[in-house]
Amino acid sequence: MRLMSPMQNIRVNIFKKRQAEFAALIGVNQSTVSRWDNGVEPDRADLAAIRDAASREGIEWKDEWFFERPEDAA
């Protein structure tokens, strides 16, 4: 079984969104979210958009989530 990427963990476990829902929330294409899920890192503007989306969704954000895999998270 393949481990989740940090971005897939953020989408699935933090935001609890499907790829298309997360893409709409962030303002990117679903294919971009798919690439993130597969290990491609978002650029700085996308990271900022993810932080902003977390704020809008009432999620207390932690930047370390960008670097942690689920097994690393406490």
CORBEL-V318687 format. One record per residue. RES is the residue in one letter. SS is DSSP state (a for helix, b for strand, c for the rest). OMEGA is omega as a letter, one per 20 degrees, with the letter a starting at -180 (* if undefined). D_FIRST is the distance of its C-alpha to the first C-alpha in Angstrom with 2 decimals. Layout:
BEGIN
{{RES:SS:OMEGA:D_FIRST} {RES:SS:OMEGA:D_FIRST}}
END
This chain:
BEGIN
{{M:c:a:0.00} {R:c:r:3.81} {L:c:r:6.48} {M:c:r:9.38} {S:c:r:12.42} {P:a:a:15.60} {M:a:r:17.08} {Q:a:r:14.40} {N:a:r:14.71} {I:a:a:18.46} {R:a:a:18.48} {V:a:a:16.40} {N:a:a:17.43} {I:a:a:20.78} {F:a:a:22.30} {K:c:a:20.54} {K:c:r:21.04} {R:c:a:19.67} {Q:a:a:19.74} {A:a:r:23.30} {E:a:r:24.60} {F:a:r:23.39} {A:a:r:24.85} {A:a:a:28.13} {L:a:a:28.28} {I:a:a:27.85} {G:c:r:29.97} {V:c:r:27.66} {N:c:r:26.33} {Q:a:r:23.12} {S:a:r:22.16} {T:a:r:22.60} {V:a:r:20.18} {S:a:r:17.60} {R:a:r:18.26} {W:a:r:17.96} {D:a:a:14.54} {N:c:r:13.57} {G:c:r:15.29} {V:c:a:18.94} {E:c:r:21.09} {P:c:r:23.75} {D:c:a:27.36} {R:a:r:29.82} {A:a:r:31.23} {D:a:r:27.89} {L:a:r:27.14} {A:a:r:30.59} {A:a:r:29.98} {I:a:r:26.85} {R:a:r:29.02} {D:a:r:31.77} {A:a:r:29.59} {A:a:r:28.45} {S:a:r:32.15} {R:a:a:33.05} {E:c:a:30.41} {G:c:r:31.69} {I:c:r:28.61} {E:c:a:29.67} {W:c:r:27.95} {K:c:a:26.61} {D:a:a:26.18} {E:a:r:23.84} {W:a:r:21.10} {F:a:a:21.21} {F:c:a:19.95} {E:c:r:17.74} {R:c:a:14.02} {P:c:a:13.52} {E:c:r:13.40} {D:c:a:16.65} {A:c:r:18.41} {A:c:*:21.02}}
END
